[in-house]
Amino acid sequence: MPPRGYANLSVRRDLLDKLQRLREELQLGSISDLLAHLLAEHTRCEKLEERLRAVEKRLEELEATNRKLYLAVKTLLEEHQKHG
């Protein structure tokens, strides 16, 4: 029976070995600490992906505005050359 507030988790041996190596590499005290760390990193990555999508959307908007400005300037220059 696990201590209060804990649960048992079955993991394939090869995955446990990888988790143990990663735990040691990150100098964490337990697999539980490692899982908490991985979940926190996952949340951080989700937030970064959300921000990246917002930046990509804004970049697309700016590129569209840039294209419109380019065409407007091109039209003005062509009109100026016709009448100038």
C-alpha positions as CSV (number, residue, x, y, z in Angstrom):
1,M,0.0,0.0,0.0
2,P,1.5,3.4,-1.0
3,P,1.9,6.2,1.5
4,R,-1.1,8.6,1.9
5,G,-1.4,10.9,-1.1
6,Y,0.6,8.6,-3.4
7,A,-0.4,5.9,-5.9
8,N,1.4,3.0,-7.5
9,L,2.2,3.3,-11.2
10,S,3.2,0.4,-13.5
11,V,5.8,1.3,-16.1
12,R,7.6,-0.9,-18.6
13,R,11.2,-1.7,-17.3
14,D,12.9,0.0,-20.3
15,L,10.9,3.2,-19.7
16,L,11.7,3.1,-16.0
17,D,15.4,2.8,-16.8
18,K,15.2,5.9,-19.1
19,L,13.2,7.8,-16.4
20,Q,15.9,6.8,-13.8
21,R,18.7,8.1,-16.0
22,L,16.8,11.3,-16.7
23,R,16.1,11.7,-13.0
24,E,19.8,11.3,-12.2
25,E,20.8,13.7,-15.1
26,L,18.4,16.4,-13.7
27,Q,19.5,15.6,-10.2
28,L,16.0,15.1,-8.9
29,G,15.3,13.1,-5.8
30,S,12.6,10.7,-7.1
31,I,10.6,9.5,-10.1
32,S,7.7,11.4,-8.6
33,D,9.8,14.6,-8.7
34,L,10.8,13.8,-12.3
35,L,7.1,13.3,-13.3
36,A,6.2,16.6,-11.6
37,H,9.1,18.3,-13.5
38,L,8.0,16.8,-16.8
39,L,4.4,17.9,-16.3
40,A,5.6,21.4,-15.5
41,E,7.7,21.5,-18.6
42,H,4.8,20.2,-20.7
43,T,2.7,23.0,-19.4
44,R,5.4,25.5,-20.2
45,C,5.7,24.1,-23.7
46,E,2.0,24.4,-24.2
47,K,2.1,28.1,-23.2
48,L,5.1,28.7,-25.5
49,E,3.3,27.0,-28.4
50,E,0.3,29.2,-27.8
51,R,2.5,32.3,-27.8
52,L,4.2,31.1,-31.0
53,R,0.9,30.7,-32.7
54,A,-0.1,34.2,-31.7
55,V,3.3,35.5,-33.1
56,E,2.8,33.6,-36.3
57,K,-0.7,35.0,-36.7
58,R,0.6,38.5,-36.1
59,L,3.4,38.0,-38.6
60,E,0.9,36.8,-41.2
61,E,-1.1,40.0,-40.6
62,L,2.0,42.2,-40.9
63,E,3.0,40.4,-44.2
64,A,-0.5,41.0,-45.6
65,T,-0.3,44.7,-44.6
66,N,3.2,44.9,-46.2
67,R,1.8,43.4,-49.4
68,K,-1.0,46.0,-49.5
69,L,1.4,48.9,-48.8
70,Y,3.7,47.6,-51.5
71,L,0.9,47.5,-54.1
72,A,-0.3,50.9,-53.0
73,V,3.2,52.5,-53.4
74,K,3.7,50.7,-56.7
75,T,0.4,52.0,-58.0
76,L,1.2,55.6,-56.9
77,L,4.6,55.4,-58.6
78,E,3.1,54.1,-61.8
79,E,0.5,56.9,-61.7
80,H,3.2,59.5,-61.0
81,Q,5.2,58.2,-64.0
82,K,2.2,58.4,-66.3
83,H,1.5,62.0,-65.3
84,G,4.9,63.2,-64.4
